[in-house]
Structures are given as structure tokens and as C-alpha cells.
Amino acid sequence: MGVGEAAYILGLSECHTCRIMAAYRKYGAAVIAHGNRNRLPPNATSSSVKAQDMALARERYQGVNHTHFTELPRSVSE
């Protein structure tokens, strides 16, 4: 398969396909995986906040739908 056909199948330009192929030849299959793989995004919600929200949803705000839950105060200490 040529570069042009591979680029068409991948939906990439021929130039970018050549860059990927060159990196593959130099570094192997690890190049294919995205660089941020297995990392959390900087704006991800921490696990402690998730646990706090789950506790509030189960106890204090039981039966409230998702939309209204996002509008309610989030203080556990109250």
C-alpha cells in the first residue's frame, strides 16, 4: 500500500502519514499511542470530590435528579 492510499484510509494528509511512518520505523509501535494516554486531564474532578458528591446524592439529596443536583449546595458539613 502506498502513502497516498494509506493517507486516504486514515483520513490524514500524505505529509502527516509520512511523518507517522518515519516515527514508526524509528521508535516502533509505541508511536501510534497518544502521548497523553493513561493520564488524567488537568480539569478532571478529584476522587475525593467525587466521593463527597456520591455521599450527598445517596444521603442528603436522595431522589433529586441530575440537573437539580448540580444546582444544590455541596457542603457536607451542614
C-alpha positions in Angstrom: 0.0 0.0 0.0 1.3 3.4 -0.9 1.4 6.5 1.2 -1.4 8.1 -0.7 -3.7 5.2 -0.2 -2.8 4.9 3.5 -3.4 8.6 4.0 -6.8 8.3 2.4 -7.8 5.3 4.6 -6.6 7.0 7.7 -8.1 10.4 6.8 -4.8 12.2 7.1 -2.6 14.1 4.7 0.2 12.4 2.9 2.7 14.5 4.7 1.4 13.6 8.1 1.2 9.9 7.1 4.9 10.1 6.1 5.8 11.6 9.5 3.9 8.8 11.3 5.6 6.1 9.2 9.0 7.6 9.8 8.4 7.7 13.6 7.1 4.1 13.4 10.3 3.0 11.7 12.5 4.8 14.2 10.6 4.1 17.5 8.2 1.2 16.8 4.6 0.7 17.6 4.6 2.9 20.7 4.4 6.0 18.4 0.9 5.1 17.4 -0.5 5.6 21.0 -1.4 9.1 22.0 1.2 10.9 24.2 -1.4 11.7 27.0 -2.6 8.1 27.2 -3.3 6.9 30.8 -3.1 10.5 32.2 -5.9 12.5 33.8 -6.7 15.8 32.2 -5.9 18.8 34.4 -9.5 19.7 34.8 -10.6 16.3 36.0 -12.6 16.0 39.2 -10.6 14.6 42.1 -11.6 11.3 43.6 -12.3 12.9 47.0 -14.8 15.4 45.4 -16.4 12.5 43.5 -16.8 10.5 46.8 -18.2 13.6 48.5 -20.8 14.1 45.7 -21.8 10.5 45.8 -22.3 10.6 49.6 -24.5 13.7 49.2 -26.5 12.1 46.3 -27.2 9.0 48.4 -28.0 10.6 51.7 -28.9 14.3 51.8 -30.2 14.7 48.2 -31.7 11.2 47.6 -34.3 11.2 44.9 -33.1 14.5 43.3 -32.5 14.4 39.5 -29.1 15.1 38.0 -29.9 18.6 36.8 -31.2 19.8 40.1 -28.4 18.1 42.0 -25.8 20.2 40.1 -27.6 23.3 41.3 -27.7 22.4 45.0 -25.2 23.4 47.6 -22.3 21.0 48.0 -21.4 21.3 51.7 -21.3 18.1 53.6 -20.6 19.8 57.0 -24.1 21.4 57.1 
